[in-house]
Amino acid sequence: MTDHFNGIKDIKGNRMEQQHLSWFRALCDRLEGNLVQFTRLQSASQFHYKAAASVLIAVFVYFAFAVLHVQAETLVFIVLVFSRLWPKFSALQSNLEQIGQTVPAFRHLRELQQASEAAREPEPLRLAEGGAVQVAQGFELRDVYYRYDREQETYALQAVNLRIPAHRMTAVVGRSGAGKSTLIDLLIGLVQPERGQVLVDGKPLGAGEAYELRRSVSYVSQDPFLFHESVRDNLAIAAPDASEERMWEALRFAAADAFVKRLPEGLDTILGDRGVRLSGGERQRIVLARAILRNPSVLVLDEATSALDSEREAGIQEALERLRGRMTLIVIAHRLSTIRGADQIIVLDNGTIVQNGGYTQLSEEQDGLFGKLLSYQAKASG
């Protein structure tokens, strides 16, 4: 039902109501079948338990009279004792059934807990108060290899050697699935390389150091995530001590102040689940404002302006230009026209770096991947 409501625009726009209703009915049928099967199993176990109990009582009475020659008054006393104990045995049997029902769920929960503990980051290094890592020289990757499943032969990134200077703008481009987002995950320590090293200011980036590094990093993904809270709360979660003036400043930077002022309650407007009350472009701008509010040392934009129109995207590009020299900018972009001013462009293909240079240099290499991507976009826009 949640999927239905979240995707109602696509469902109605593409006349998929009947197909989605069929999926829902099939799911209900499976749930009904599971419930019927469970009820039958439970009833059968109770029937067998009670039948076995009745047989045992009959055998006991026969054995008491025929073999042991127990007196009637003694047998009545024994039956009375059993009648008092019987509810306890029934309760014990019910408890065992409930335990049997919960064992599979407990087993899956325990497996999830063990997987989470195995992937848990080590305790972060304790720096001085406010001592988040400030990137002064830049990032460096030395012969880095990474794959998501080590049982597979295919690497998401392989033989990557790269330097990203601090306080400059570096763009990462390439086809879908080339490894762009994986590269970002390695740079900010969300994953660790299988081989090779990631260095920050010449020092290896371990899991403990990565935790502290991310205190100085703001990351804006291509799928912006907003909480079911107000605009103010969604901004304050990144900088709890930020004043309202700073919030409006961040919103102006992200070209979001105008539409926020038009919201029914301004900063206190509830945005709905994942920001459903806003358009895709508006969500991106709120998330970008949240990232800027942290005043990071490193700003990572993963297709962060893909849902914006050309006018607003140009405004944000101008704002980013003003940040150059103040922070390290790393931008993943599919629209290559948005990275003309980048100091360095890294071109990825199948997990390897195939080109590295400036915009003018790479665009003149007609046989290179960047030149081909540029020509494809020029034809599409023409």
FIVEXSE-720779 format. One line per field, with one value per atom (N, C-alpha, C): x, y, z. Coordinates in steps of 0.05 Angstrom, whole numbers, plus 5000, padded with zeros to 4 digits. Layout:
N
x: [X	...]
y: [Y	...]
z: [Z	...]
***
This chain:
382
x: [5017	5000	5017	5040	5058	5070	5078	5088	5067	5042	5020	5018	5017	5014	5039	5062	5087	5089	5079	5081	5055	5036	5010	5011	5030	5032	5040	5060	5068	5046	5033	5012	4989	4980	4957	4966	4991	5001	5005	5011	5017	4995	4972	4948	4956	4969	4978	4961	4937	4920	4913	4905	4896	4920	4943	4966	4974	4974	4981	4961	4935	4914	4917	4925	4930	4953	4974	4996	4986	4970	4960	4942	4925	4908	4924	4945	4962	4976	4985	4998	4978	4953	4933	4927	4926	4921	4943	4969	4991	4989	4982	4979	4956	4934	4911	4919	4934	4942	4961	4979	4997	4981	4961	4946	4929	4917	4901	4920	4943	4962	4970	4976	4984	4962	4937	4914	4910	4912	4909	4931	4955	4977	4973	4965	4960	4937	4916	4893	4900	4916	4923	4941	4959	4977	4961	4941	4924	4907	4897	4880	4897	4921	4938	4946	4951	4958	4935	4911	4888	4881	4883	4877	4897	4923	4943	4938	4930	4925	4901	4880	4857	4864	4880	4889	4906	4924	4940	4923	4903	4886	4871	4860	4846	4864	4889	4908	4915	4917	4924	4901	4877	4854	4852	4855	4854	4876	4901	4924	4920	4908	4904	4884	4863	4843	4851	4860	4865	4891	4912	4938	4945	4942	4949	4927	4903	4880	4877	4879	4877	4848	4844	4817	4805	4778	4764	4769	4769	4774	4802	4822	4849	4851	4837	4837	4824	4802	4789	4808	4823	4842	4864	4874	4894	4883	4858	4845	4842	4836	4832	4859	4881	4907	4914	4909	4915	4898	4873	4856	4867	4880	4892	4918	4932	4958	4954	4931	4927	4929	4917	4920	4949	4966	4994	5007	5000	5011	5001	4975	4964	4979	4983	4997	5026	5039	5066	5066	5046	5044	5039	5022	5017	5043	5057	5082	5103	5104	5122	5115	5088	5079	5087	5084	5091	5121	5137	5166	5173	5160	5164	5157	5136	5128	5148	5161	5179	5208	5215	5242	5252	5237	5248	5252	5233	5237	5261	5265	5288	5314	5314	5338	5345	5326	5331	5341	5329	5337	5366	5372	5399	5420	5413	5430	5435	5414	5416	5434	5430	5447	5476	5482	5510	5522	5506	5516	5522	5505	5509	5533	5537	5560	5586	5585	5609	5616	5596	5601	5604	5603	5604	5631	5631	5656	5669	5696	5710	5705	5712	5708	5724	5711	5725	5748	5767	5788	5777	5787	5777	5795	5784	5799	5791	5804	5797	5769	5755	5728	5729	5711	5710	5733	5747	5771	5766	5746	5741	5764	5768	5790	5785	5805	5804	5823	5812	5828	5844	5870	5887	5902	5909	5924	5907	5891	5874	5873	5860	5857	5876	5883	5899	5891	5888	5883	5907	5917	5941	5934	5932	5928	5905	5881	5858	5841	5834	5815	5792	5768	5745	5723	5711	5687	5668	5643	5622	5619	5623	5621	5648	5662	5689	5689	5665	5663	5661	5656	5654	5681	5686	5712	5711	5687	5685	5690	5707	5713	5696	5686	5673	5693	5717	5739	5765	5783	5807	5830	5854	5878	5874	5860	5854	5877	5890	5910	5901	5898	5885	5893	5895	5898	5878	5864	5844	5854	5863	5874	5852	5861	5842	5836	5812	5803	5802	5797	5793	5767	5758	5734	5742	5734	5740	5714	5711	5687	5693	5674	5676	5653	5660	5640	5645	5625	5627	5599	5598	5573	5561	5535	5522	5536	5541	5554	5585	5596	5625	5641	5627	5641	5643	5628	5630	5622	5599	5589	5607	5617	5635	5661	5671	5694	5689	5666	5659	5658	5645	5643	5671	5690	5717	5730	5726	5739	5730	5704	5694	5693	5704	5707	5682	5662	5639	5645	5664	5674	5704	5717	5746	5755	5777	5787	5796	5792	5802	5832	5843	5872	5878	5902	5910	5904	5908	5906	5890	5875	5862	5876	5887	5901	5888	5887	5878	5901	5909	5932	5957	5960	5983	5981	5959	5956	5934	5939	5920	5893	5871	5845	5834	5836	5824	5796	5783	5755	5751	5769	5767	5770	5790	5794	5771	5759	5737	5714	5709	5686	5691	5715	5721	5721	5731	5731	5703	5684	5657	5644	5656	5647	5652	5670	5677	5668	5651	5642	5611	5602	5573	5569	5550	5545	5516	5513	5486	5482	5464	5461	5441	5441	5422	5393	5390	5363	5360	5352	5351	5333	5342	5326	5318	5292	5282	5266	5267	5252	5223	5206	5178	5176	5189	5190	5187	5190	5189	5215	5213	5238	5259	5250	5269	5283	5268	5279	5298	5291	5308	5334	5334	5359	5375	5360	5373	5387	5378	5391	5420	5427	5455	5471	5458	5471	5452	5451	5431	5433	5456	5460	5456	5448	5446	5422	5427	5406	5387	5364	5346	5358	5374	5387	5406	5421	5439	5423	5400	5383	5374	5365	5356	5379	5403	5427	5433	5431	5436	5414	5389	5368	5371	5381	5387	5409	5429	5451	5440	5421	5410	5386	5381	5359	5332	5330	5306	5290	5301	5287	5260	5258	5233	5210	5214	5191	5186	5206	5202	5184	5189	5172	5143	5138	5111	5097	5112	5099	5080	5059	5038	5049	5068	5079	5109	5119	5147	5166	5185	5204	5191	5168	5155	5135	5135	5118	5128	5110	5117	5119	5140	5146	5134	5125	5114	5136	5127	5146	5165	5191	5212	5208	5194	5190	5170	5149	5130	5115	5113	5098	5114	5139	5155	5161	5168	5176	5205	5214	5241	5262	5258	5278	5278	5254	5253	5266	5263	5276	5306	5316	5345	5356	5341	5350	5350	5331	5330	5354	5359	5382	5408	5411	5435	5439	5417	5418	5427	5417	5425	5455	5465	5494	5511	5502	5517	5516	5494	5491	5513	5524	5544	5571	5574	5599	5622	5620	5639	5666	5685	5711	5710	5694	5691	5661	5654	5626	5625	5609	5606	5578	5576	5550	5548	5530	5525	5500	5503	5481	5460	5470	5453	5436	5439	5423	5408	5406	5394	5365	5350	5322	5315	5336	5331	5330	5315	5314	5341	5345	5371	5376	5355	5359	5369	5355	5363	5389	5394	5420	5443	5439	5459	5464	5443	5446	5462	5457	5472	5501	5506	5533	5548	5535	5548	5555	5536	5541	5564	5566	5589	5615	5614	5639	5649	5631	5639	5652	5646	5658	5686	5693	5720	5742	5760	5781	5775	5749	5742	5738	5730	5726	5732	5736	5741	5714	5711	5686	5691	5674	5675	5647	5645	5620	5618	5596	5590	5568	5573	5555	5551	5526	5520	5517	5507	5505	5532	5548	5576	5579	5558	5559	5561	5554	5554	5582	5601	5628	5649	5642	5661	5683	5676	5695	5711	5708	5723	5753	5768	5797	5807	5793	5801	5777	5778	5756	5767	5755	5762	5741	5749	5731	5735	5713	5714	5699	5709	5695	5702	5681	5685	5704	5702	5717	5746	5754	5781	5781	5802	5804	5816	5800	5809	5819	5811	5820	5821	5838	5841	5853	5839	5849	5829	5834	5815	5793	5773	5750	5759	5774	5782	5799	5818	5836	5821	5803	5789	5769	5756	5737	5750	5776	5790	5799	5799	5807	5783	5779	5754	5751	5774	5772	5768	5770	5767	5737	5733	5705	5691	5706	5694	5684	5700	5692	5668	5666	5643	5618	5620	5597	5588	5607	5601	5586	5595	5581	5553	5550	5523	5504	5513	5496	5490	5510	5506	5485	5485	5465	5438	5437	5411	5399	5415	5405	5398	5411	5406	5380]
y: [4976	5000	5025	5024	5047	5051	5029	5032	5044	5036	5046	5076	5086	5115	5130	5120	5134	5135	5114	5114	5120	5134	5138	5154	5173	5189	5171	5154	5136	5116	5106	5086	5098	5121	5133	5144	5156	5167	5147	5122	5101	5079	5086	5067	5039	5039	5013	5005	5017	5011	4982	4970	4942	4923	4928	4911	4913	4938	4941	4928	4930	4918	4887	4877	4848	4839	4855	4849	4849	4869	4871	4847	4839	4816	4791	4788	4764	4763	4787	4788	4780	4791	4784	4754	4742	4713	4697	4706	4692	4695	4718	4722	4705	4704	4687	4658	4649	4621	4614	4633	4628	4626	4644	4644	4618	4610	4585	4561	4560	4538	4538	4561	4563	4554	4562	4555	4524	4513	4484	4469	4479	4466	4468	4492	4495	4478	4477	4460	4431	4422	4394	4386	4404	4398	4397	4415	4414	4389	4381	4357	4332	4330	4307	4307	4331	4332	4323	4333	4325	4296	4286	4257	4239	4247	4231	4232	4256	4258	4241	4240	4223	4194	4185	4157	4151	4168	4164	4162	4178	4177	4150	4142	4117	4093	4094	4072	4073	4097	4099	4087	4094	4084	4054	4043	4014	4001	4012	4000	4001	4023	4026	4005	4000	3980	3952	3946	3918	3907	3923	3913	3919	3944	3953	3949	3945	3941	3964	3989	4012	4016	4024	4028	4053	4052	4073	4101	4102	4128	4139	4120	4129	4139	4125	4134	4161	4166	4192	4214	4208	4227	4233	4212	4216	4233	4227	4242	4272	4276	4304	4319	4305	4318	4324	4305	4310	4332	4335	4356	4383	4385	4410	4415	4394	4397	4401	4391	4391	4419	4441	4467	4476	4467	4474	4461	4436	4422	4435	4443	4457	4483	4498	4524	4519	4498	4492	4485	4470	4462	4487	4506	4530	4547	4548	4564	4552	4526	4513	4519	4519	4526	4555	4573	4601	4604	4589	4590	4579	4557	4546	4565	4582	4602	4624	4632	4655	4648	4622	4615	4624	4620	4629	4659	4675	4704	4712	4698	4704	4697	4675	4667	4688	4698	4718	4744	4751	4775	4773	4749	4745	4746	4735	4737	4766	4782	4810	4825	4818	4830	4823	4798	4789	4803	4806	4820	4849	4862	4890	4893	4874	4875	4871	4854	4849	4874	4889	4913	4938	4936	4959	4973	4999	5015	5013	5013	5014	5040	5040	5064	5087	5110	5133	5144	5156	5169	5193	5197	5219	5243	5263	5287	5308	5330	5352	5362	5376	5386	5403	5397	5412	5406	5384	5377	5359	5365	5349	5352	5331	5331	5353	5370	5390	5382	5379	5370	5394	5393	5416	5411	5386	5380	5365	5347	5333	5303	5290	5260	5248	5223	5207	5178	5166	5137	5124	5103	5089	5060	5054	5027	5014	5027	5018	4998	4976	4957	4954	4952	4947	4932	4913	4898	4893	4894	4891	4862	4844	4815	4802	4794	4783	4755	4743	4718	4721	4746	4751	4762	4758	4766	4796	4807	4834	4854	4874	4896	4920	4934	4959	4981	4979	4997	4980	4986	4970	4988	4984	4998	5029	5040	5068	5083	5101	5119	5148	5163	5189	5208	5234	5254	5276	5283	5304	5327	5349	5371	5384	5394	5409	5436	5447	5474	5477	5456	5457	5442	5445	5431	5408	5384	5360	5347	5341	5329	5300	5283	5254	5248	5238	5232	5204	5194	5168	5156	5134	5121	5110	5104	5092	5065	5061	5036	5037	5060	5061	5061	5066	5065	5093	5113	5140	5141	5131	5132	5115	5093	5076	5091	5107	5123	5143	5155	5174	5160	5136	5121	5115	5109	5104	5129	5152	5177	5186	5181	5191	5168	5145	5124	5107	5108	5091	5062	5057	5030	5031	5007	5006	4990	4998	4984	4956	4938	4910	4910	4926	4929	4959	4967	4994	5012	5038	5056	5081	5092	5118	5136	5158	5176	5203	5215	5243	5259	5279	5295	5277	5256	5239	5217	5216	5196	5176	5150	5129	5134	5130	5134	5107	5102	5078	5082	5061	5064	5084	5084	5103	5131	5136	5163	5172	5153	5160	5172	5162	5172	5201	5209	5236	5253	5242	5257	5266	5248	5254	5276	5284	5307	5333	5331	5355	5352	5331	5326	5329	5342	5343	5329	5310	5294	5297	5304	5308	5287	5268	5246	5254	5237	5242	5235	5220	5214	5227	5253	5268	5256	5255	5243	5265	5268	5286	5270	5279	5266	5277	5262	5270	5290	5313	5334	5361	5383	5409	5416	5437	5447	5454	5467	5475	5450	5429	5405	5391	5391	5378	5393	5419	5434	5431	5432	5432	5405	5384	5358	5358	5375	5377	5396	5417	5437	5445	5430	5436	5464	5476	5503	5525	5519	5540	5558	5584	5603	5604	5617	5619	5636	5655	5672	5655	5637	5619	5600	5591	5573	5587	5612	5627	5632	5637	5641	5616	5593	5567	5563	5570	5567	5586	5610	5628	5617	5606	5594	5572	5556	5534	5542	5569	5579	5567	5563	5551	5570	5594	5612	5621	5625	5636	5616	5591	5572	5565	5566	5560	5582	5607	5629	5625	5612	5608	5584	5568	5545	5555	5539	5548	5559	5545	5553	5560	5565	5573	5551	5558	5538	5516	5521	5501	5483	5484	5467	5438	5420	5391	5382	5368	5361	5334	5318	5292	5271	5246	5224	5227	5228	5232	5258	5278	5303	5302	5285	5280	5305	5325	5350	5369	5362	5379	5365	5381	5369	5359	5344	5333	5355	5376	5398	5412	5416	5429	5412	5386	5368	5370	5370	5373	5398	5420	5446	5447	5434	5433	5417	5394	5377	5391	5407	5422	5444	5457	5477	5464	5440	5426	5420	5412	5406	5431	5454	5479	5489	5484	5494	5483	5460	5448	5462	5479	5493	5472	5453	5431	5439	5422	5425	5412	5391	5377	5376	5384	5383	5364	5343	5322	5324	5328	5331	5308	5289	5266	5272	5284	5291	5307	5326	5340	5362	5367	5387	5375	5349	5335	5342	5349	5354	5383	5400	5429	5438	5460	5472	5487	5495	5507	5533	5549	5575	5571	5553	5549	5534	5516	5502	5521	5540	5561	5577	5584	5599	5584	5558	5542	5539	5537	5535	5561	5584	5609	5609	5599	5598	5580	5557	5539	5552	5568	5582	5599	5611	5628	5612	5586	5569	5559	5561	5552	5567	5551	5563	5561	5559	5557	5528	5510	5482	5465	5439	5420	5411	5415	5408	5383	5362	5338	5334	5334	5334	5311	5295	5275	5286	5286	5299	5282	5283	5271	5292	5316	5338	5352	5347	5356	5386	5399	5429	5442	5428	5439	5439	5426	5423	5437	5457	5471	5484	5493	5507	5489	5463	5445	5446	5445	5446	5419	5397	5371	5354	5339	5321	5293	5275	5247	5231	5216	5201	5171	5159	5130	5114	5089	5070	5042	5027	4999	4998	5017	5016	5026	5036	5046	5075	5090	5117	5117	5127	5126	5153	5175	5202	5219	5239	5257	5283	5305	5330	5352	5375	5397	5394	5411	5409	5413	5434	5440	5418	5409	5387	5362	5353	5328	5331	5354	5358	5357	5364	5364	5336	5317	5290	5275	5277	5266	5236	5222	5193	5184	5203	5196	5193	5180	5176	5203	5222	5248	5262	5262	5275	5261	5235	5220	5227	5227	5234	5263	5281	5309	5311	5296	5297	5285	5264	5252	5273	5287	5306	5330	5338	5360	5352	5327	5318	5317	5308	5305	5332	5352	5379	5393	5386	5399	5389]
z: [5000	5000	5000	5015	5015	4987	4974	4946	4928	4932	4915	4918	4943	4947	4938	4943	4935	4904	4891	4862	4847	4861	4849	4823	4821	4797	4773	4776	4755	4748	4769	4765	4748	4756	4741	4714	4713	4688	4667	4674	4655	4654	4666	4665	4675	4699	4710	4734	4736	4760	4762	4739	4740	4746	4734	4740	4770	4780	4808	4827	4819	4834	4834	4811	4809	4827	4828	4847	4876	4882	4910	4917	4898	4903	4906	4889	4891	4918	4928	4954	4976	4974	4994	4993	4969	4967	4981	4977	4990	5020	5030	5059	5069	5054	5063	5063	5043	5042	5065	5072	5094	5121	5124	5148	5151	5128	5129	5135	5123	5128	5157	5168	5196	5214	5209	5225	5224	5200	5198	5214	5211	5226	5256	5265	5293	5303	5288	5296	5296	5276	5275	5299	5306	5329	5355	5358	5382	5382	5359	5358	5366	5354	5360	5390	5400	5429	5446	5441	5457	5453	5429	5424	5439	5438	5452	5482	5492	5520	5529	5512	5519	5519	5500	5499	5524	5531	5555	5580	5583	5606	5607	5583	5583	5590	5579	5586	5616	5627	5655	5673	5666	5682	5679	5655	5652	5667	5665	5679	5709	5719	5748	5758	5743	5752	5747	5723	5714	5725	5727	5734	5763	5771	5798	5818	5809	5827	5846	5836	5852	5861	5886	5897	5883	5882	5868	5880	5908	5921	5915	5914	5907	5879	5861	5833	5829	5845	5844	5853	5874	5885	5864	5850	5830	5807	5799	5777	5785	5811	5820	5819	5827	5825	5796	5778	5750	5738	5747	5737	5745	5768	5776	5761	5754	5740	5710	5700	5671	5658	5670	5658	5655	5675	5673	5649	5644	5621	5595	5595	5571	5565	5587	5584	5574	5584	5575	5546	5537	5509	5491	5500	5485	5483	5505	5505	5486	5485	5466	5437	5432	5405	5397	5416	5411	5406	5422	5417	5390	5382	5355	5333	5338	5317	5315	5337	5337	5330	5331	5326	5298	5276	5250	5249	5260	5260	5277	5300	5317	5303	5288	5274	5253	5238	5217	5231	5253	5267	5277	5287	5297	5275	5251	5228	5220	5220	5214	5234	5259	5280	5277	5271	5266	5242	5220	5197	5203	5219	5226	5244	5263	5280	5264	5244	5227	5211	5202	5186	5202	5229	5246	5244	5243	5242	5269	5270	5295	5310	5335	5351	5338	5335	5322	5339	5326	5341	5356	5380	5396	5392	5377	5373	5393	5392	5410	5402	5421	5416	5391	5372	5347	5329	5335	5319	5296	5280	5256	5237	5221	5202	5181	5177	5156	5134	5110	5087	5077	5081	5074	5047	5041	5017	4996	5005	4986	4990	4972	4973	4952	4958	4939	4941	4918	4916	4902	4915	4904	4898	4873	4863	4878	4877	4893	4876	4889	4878	4898	4887	4904	4889	4902	4891	4914	4907	4928	4937	4919	4926	4920	4940	4936	4924	4922	4908	4878	4869	4841	4831	4805	4794	4785	4781	4770	4792	4786	4805	4798	4818	4814	4807	4820	4814	4814	4795	4794	4784	4797	4789	4788	4807	4807	4822	4807	4818	4812	4833	4830	4852	4845	4866	4862	4884	4884	4902	4891	4907	4924	4947	4964	4953	4960	4953	4923	4909	4880	4873	4849	4840	4821	4830	4814	4805	4780	4769	4762	4767	4760	4740	4717	4696	4686	4671	4659	4655	4641	4636	4662	4661	4684	4691	4717	4725	4722	4716	4712	4739	4761	4787	4800	4791	4801	4831	4838	4865	4884	4873	4889	4896	4877	4882	4904	4904	4926	4952	4953	4978	4989	4972	4981	4992	4979	4987	5015	5021	5047	5068	5060	5080	5086	5068	5073	5068	5050	5045	5045	5050	5051	5026	5014	4990	4996	4977	4980	4978	4960	4957	4952	4959	4955	4979	4976	4998	4989	5008	5005	5026	5017	5035	5036	5059	5063	5075	5060	5069	5074	5058	5059	5080	5095	5116	5108	5112	5105	5119	5104	5114	5123	5149	5161	5169	5179	5186	5209	5228	5250	5241	5224	5214	5196	5182	5164	5179	5203	5219	5225	5232	5238	5213	5191	5166	5158	5162	5153	5169	5191	5206	5190	5171	5154	5126	5121	5093	5092	5072	5066	5039	5039	5016	5007	4982	4970	4948	4953	4933	4911	4891	4868	4876	4898	4908	4935	4935	4960	4980	5005	5027	5047	5052	5072	5092	5117	5138	5139	5151	5155	5177	5173	5193	5178	5192	5180	5165	5149	5136	5157	5178	5199	5211	5217	5229	5210	5184	5164	5161	5165	5164	5190	5213	5239	5245	5232	5237	5228	5209	5201	5218	5229	5245	5267	5289	5310	5322	5322	5334	5314	5289	5269	5275	5271	5276	5251	5255	5232	5210	5217	5196	5179	5192	5177	5159	5169	5153	5127	5130	5107	5088	5099	5082	5066	5078	5064	5043	5049	5030	5006	5011	4989	4971	4983	4968	4949	4959	4943	4926	4924	4909	4918	4944	4956	4973	4978	4997	4987	4960	4949	4953	4946	4949	4978	4995	5024	5036	5028	5038	5029	5006	4997	5010	5024	5037	5059	5065	5084	5110	5122	5148	5146	5122	5119	5128	5145	5155	5172	5183	5200	5185	5158	5142	5142	5149	5148	5119	5113	5085	5077	5096	5089	5086	5082	5080	5057	5063	5043	5027	5039	5026	5003	5006	4985	4977	4994	4988	4970	4964	4947	4921	4901	4875	4878	4857	4858	4859	4844	4845	4872	4884	4910	4932	4930	4949	4947	4922	4918	4930	4927	4937	4968	4980	5010	5020	5007	5015	5010	4988	4983	5004	5012	5033	5060	5065	5090	5089	5066	5064	5068	5057	5059	5088	5102	5129	5148	5142	5159	5156	5135	5130	5128	5109	5108	5096	5100	5087	5059	5056	5031	5024	5000	4991	4967	4970	4949	4937	4911	4898	4878	4883	4865	4849	4826	4809	4825	4840	4859	4847	4821	4807	4783	4783	4759	4755	4777	4775	4772	4769	4767	4738	4734	4707	4703	4678	4670	4685	4690	4704	4732	4747	4775	4777	4758	4758	4754	4736	4731	4756	4770	4795	4816	4818	4837	4828	4802	4792	4798	4797	4804	4834	4850	4879	4885	4871	4875	4868	4847	4839	4861	4876	4898	4921	4922	4943	4936	4911	4902	4917	4928	4944	4974	4981	5009	5018	4999	5006	4981	4986	4965	4953	4927	4913	4896	4900	4884	4872	4846	4832	4813	4816	4796	4778	4753	4734	4709	4699	4673	4652	4660	4642	4642	4621	4621	4619	4610	4607	4635	4656	4683	4696	4683	4696	4679	4664	4647	4664	4688	4705	4723	4721	4739	4734	4756	4754	4744	4749	4740	4734	4712	4705	4703	4718	4718	4703	4683	4667	4673	4683	4690	4669	4665	4648	4657	4664	4673	4697	4715	4740	4738	4715	4712	4702	4708	4699	4670	4651	4623	4614	4628	4621	4646	4646	4668	4658	4662	4653	4655	4641	4641	4620	4622	4604	4575	4570	4542	4531	4547	4538	4531	4548	4544	4521	4518	4496	4469	4468	4442	4434	4453	4447	4436	4410	4398	4401	4403	4406	4434	4453	4481	4489	4511	4521	4527	4539	4546	4520	4500	4475	4463	4465	4454	4470	4497	4513	4508	4504	4498	4471	4451	4425	4426	4442	4445	4457	4478	4491	4473	4457	4438	4417	4408	4388	4401	4426	4440	4445	4452	4458	4432	4410	4384	4373]
***
